[in-house]
């Protein structure tokens, strides 16, 4: 049986309030990714780098 605690995932939403209170951003993440504020900031910065 697979232990899902070792599975890294995050859910990025658009049109729903995310971690930073915006209508887009990380909404959920696996327990292993415990600093969701940093994850959200890093992922949004990555999207800006690619002009998405």
VMD Tcl script that draws the C-alpha trace (Angstrom):
set ca {
  {0.00 0.00 0.00}
  {1.30 3.46 -0.90}
  {1.83 5.93 1.91}
  {0.33 9.17 0.59}
  {2.15 11.24 3.21}
  {5.19 10.88 0.93}
  {3.26 12.14 -2.09}
  {4.06 15.76 -2.90}
  {1.20 17.72 -4.41}
  {-0.39 21.11 -4.43}
  {-3.59 22.47 -5.88}
  {-3.34 25.83 -7.62}
  {-6.65 27.53 -8.23}
  {-7.93 30.37 -10.31}
  {-11.23 31.98 -9.42}
  {-11.19 30.70 -5.83}
  {-9.55 32.26 -2.82}
  {-6.08 30.82 -2.22}
  {-3.66 30.98 0.71}
  {-2.84 34.67 0.28}
  {-6.52 35.62 -0.01}
  {-6.29 36.33 -3.74}
  {-8.65 34.79 -6.26}
  {-5.79 32.62 -7.50}
  {-2.97 30.73 -5.81}
  {-2.19 27.56 -3.92}
  {-5.29 26.30 -2.15}
  {-4.21 22.89 -0.81}
  {-0.87 21.10 -0.41}
  {0.39 17.82 0.98}
  {1.48 17.68 4.62}
  {5.13 17.40 3.57}
  {4.92 20.88 2.02}
  {4.26 22.49 5.38}
  {5.18 26.11 4.50}
  {2.25 26.81 2.19}
  {2.82 30.58 2.26}
  {6.32 30.10 0.81}
  {5.08 27.50 -1.67}
  {2.40 29.92 -2.88}
  {4.88 32.81 -3.20}
  {7.49 30.67 -4.96}
  {4.97 29.20 -7.40}
  {3.49 32.62 -8.26}
  {7.06 33.95 -8.81}
  {7.77 31.01 -11.12}
  {4.64 31.78 -13.13}
  {5.75 35.43 -13.44}
  {9.15 34.24 -14.73}
  {7.33 32.42 -17.53}
  {4.90 35.33 -18.01}
  {1.90 33.11 -17.31}
}
mol new
graphics top color blue
foreach p $ca { graphics top sphere $p radius 0.5 }
foreach p [lrange $ca 0 end-1] q [lrange $ca 1 end] { graphics top cylinder $p $q radius 0.2 }
display resetview
